[in-house]
Amino acid sequence: MVSELQELGMRAEELTRVVHSRPEAERARRLSARLASEKFLVSVVGEFKRGKSTLVNALLGEEVLPTGVLPLTAVSTEAAYGDPEAFVDHDDGTRRAIGREEIVDYVTEERNPNNERRVLRVEVRGHWPLLAQGMVLVDTPGIGSVHRHNTEAARAALLDADGAILVLSASAPMSEQERDMLEVLANRRSPTFFVLTRADDLSTAELARVRRFVKDVVRDVMGQEVAVFAINARASLAKRAGYPHSPATSALEFDGFRAELEHFVAEDLVAARLASARAELARIANSLTASLAVETAAQDLEAAELSQLIAEFEGEAARQRSAFEDDRTLLSRDVALIVDETGKRLAGFAKNATSECATLLEEAARTASKAHLDNELQQAIETSVRNSFEAFRQSEEFRVEQAWQALASGFRTRVQSRVDAIRDEASRLFAVVLPDAEIPAVAEQTERFFYLFLRIGGSGDWIERLLRMLIPAKLARRRALARALAEVTREFEKHAGRARWDLAQRLETVRRHFDEAMRAELDETIDGIAEAAARGREWMRASNTERCKKAAENEQVRTIATALASLDAQPSRANLREAPR
């Protein structure tokens, strides 16, 4: 059965073929490509040996990814819908097909130590119903293993993800590193599911306490109540494969988790993509209707009159484009002012933050044992920076986001007025009624900020440790406290700089994308009307045979445009499906 997404994709492909010589063809081609290749990446993340690969296998319903006793996954593996096959991508840009049995040679630490094969990722495809609508499950390396590059790869996969499944162990839930991942997910506003593996190792009462603990931590970090599914993925996989002897509770919760994931795909992921595609097809139809109206009107004019009208329209288009360039310059200036102000506020906070953290450091220096003094102070530094700086950084991010939204809204309103002015001028010149055209919103960028604490030992560290052993404890504590105060100052300054850079980069990226999208709206409006008038001029020079052919083509375009114009108002089949229970 053809899905609604596939149906819309075929409509976009048909539109591309029919209107191949019109400006709308490129928009239709881009939409067709998006519908054909767009992926929604859901990263399966967590510490090493939490059962992530086993969970992916259980969701797919078959043993696809390698699992084992030792920490295995060293390279991210993407599971996607398609004809059964597998590929390996290397960091030099090469890609080659491999057998499924070869996956273990590329993604495991044992067969590919330190990623010596320079593998970027492995992709495996199959006819898995869960992934049929475009979701891609990404099995990631575990964080916190003895292999540092695994943690780095897992963090990179999380940053690239559109959503996440955080896999926790029921016997040891929510480490500090897993809490850090929660903070990243909260900042990115990523849809996130929470799974407790090895749930059958606990009693009912113990499991309830663990579940409540995880929910409390998630609520504290992410500010929302979530469902936490306790499962035994291996037992669930065995059940799906036809072996019925699996613990009832974990099997039921696995089914519930899978149902939630399916519901998310059907009701959120697919519905959002359908709404976007239908709206874009309707907008293309709107543009075609306008260009057909101008072209038809131009056919009834004398050559000299048409040339005069085209010149007047081009003059108005040039004025609006010039005004748009002025708007762009002002937008860039205003974004730079936001960045400068944010940098000053962050630097000011960093300058004053050390004194606010001094009490915590003094307490750590006073109470820590001499042997663990450095470790205790380092922990106090990290806690101080996280707790003190994070709240301020988030408030600054919110302030910057609000400022950007105000700028973007004003810019979009001005571009809309320029598009309206161009269409009004075309309506006046060619005596036609053009349908309204609303410029769509542009999605914002997401958060990509990590705290990074580095402890790089110098060649004189052994001397410092020797002195600490020889000098009195009181003096040692004073020296350690002084170093800690200096280090916390450096940390605040470093993270203030990183936060400024991070916000500046995201602002510039979203400004550039927004700028390009608005320019495309203006250009496509102008080009569509100008080329329609030019086709009217060509009509005058065409033979009767050519006119008949063009009339038939225009009628076909008009029929398609009429059909597409109603798409945005029709109910989606995805919204009519009953949600999984």
Buried (B, 14 or more C-beta within 10 A) or exposed (E): EEBBBBBBBEBBBBBBEBBEEBBBBBBBBBBBBBBEEEBBBBBBBBBBBBBBBBBBBBBBBEBBBBBEEEBBBBBBBBBBBEEEEBBBBBEEEEEEEBEBEBBBBBBBBEBBEEBEBEBBBBBBBBEBEBBBBBBBBBBBBBBBBEBEBBBEBBBBBBBEBBBBBBBBBBEEBBBEBBEBBBBBBBBBEBBBBBBBBBBBEBEEEEBEEBBEEBBEBBEEBBEEEBEBBBBBBBBBBBBBEEEEEBBEBBBBBBBBBBEBBBBBBBBBBBBEBBBBBBBBBBBBBBBBBBBBBBBBBBBEBEEEEBEEBBEEBEEBBEBBBEBBEEBBEBBBEBBBEBBEBBBEBBBEBBEEBBEEBBEBBBEBBEEBEEEEBBEBBBBBBBBBBBEBBBEBBBEBBEBBBEBBEEBBEBBBEBBBEBBBBBBEBBBEBBEBEBEEBEBEEBEBBBBBBBBEBEEEEEEEEEEBEEEBEEEEEEEBBEBBBEBBBEBBBEBBBBBBBBBBEBBBEBBBEBBEBBBEBBBBBBBBBBBBBBBBBBBBBBBEEBEEEEBEEBEEEBEEBBEBBEEBBEBBEEEBBBEEEEEBE
